Amino acid sequence: MLDAGLIVSGPYATSVYCDCGGWGEVFWSEHPKTGAKRVVYRCPCGVNPVSPEELLTWPVAVPTLVKRISEAMEFTAPPKETIPSRVWSFGRKKRREFYFITCATNQDRNSFQGLFVPQPTAVLLAATAAVQHYLTEWVPGHLIFNMETLATLDDSCRLSVDMGPILAEVEPPPELKKKSTARRGNRAASIEKLTDELKEHYRTSRDNYYATGELLPRPTQADLAKRIGTRQDDVSRCLNDPSAVMLKLLWDQAEDIREILNGN
């Protein structure tokens, strides 16, 4: 795991769990004449010797581990740290935002709710069952998965994630899924799809602004064409269609901070 970069050499432990059932604080001393080092710990049962080797630690290299999990789930963009040392954004799948949460304490409640409550369709990937417990209490309406049950590490330190349980639960948000049934090849259907995509852009751009202080750039016509499975010239024709009043308005105002924050 050291060679794979998943853990790193850390400082000596400052406390030791004793057989008596208590924790003991570690003390280092040096013989005044020989310079020999002596290490002991003090716990409820008394003062006991301990070897330096027993105090070695290997912290998890969190950024490397998060990157490996993201790659195992086939996200192409590098993870972005959304809340320092706590939450990482993996990107989008199935028109949903995916977040990986490394740890959680009671002090994180407000910041987590501030990030996730405005994103009711976000999928939350808890690193452990304990983190999942916190998230289930704080944002009970979200899809939350425990990566302890889905991620595995083989003998060669290759990490894999069982996507089956996730994909079985994750579907596009209901309102988007319903509108996606419009018949392809029909101009009105394409306008409706493009309108939905720009409304989704407004939502994600607003979420990004609250998280980072910056709006997302307006998607290009080529981006929109790819998202709805059509050609760029079809997008251009839709934008110029006299009936596409809402679509044209959303397109023109897609980088206007007032319109983005007011919501669509």
Beta strands, then each sheet from edge to edge (+ up, - down):
strand 1: 15-17
strand 2: 23-30
strand 3: 37-43
strand 4: 46-49
strand 5: 80-83
strand 6: 87-93
strand 7: 96-101
strand 8: 123-126
strand 9: 143-146
strand 10: 151-153
strand 11: 159-161
sheet 1: 1+ 2- 3+ 4-
sheet 2: 5+ 6- 7+ 8+ 9+
sheet 3: 10+ 11-
end
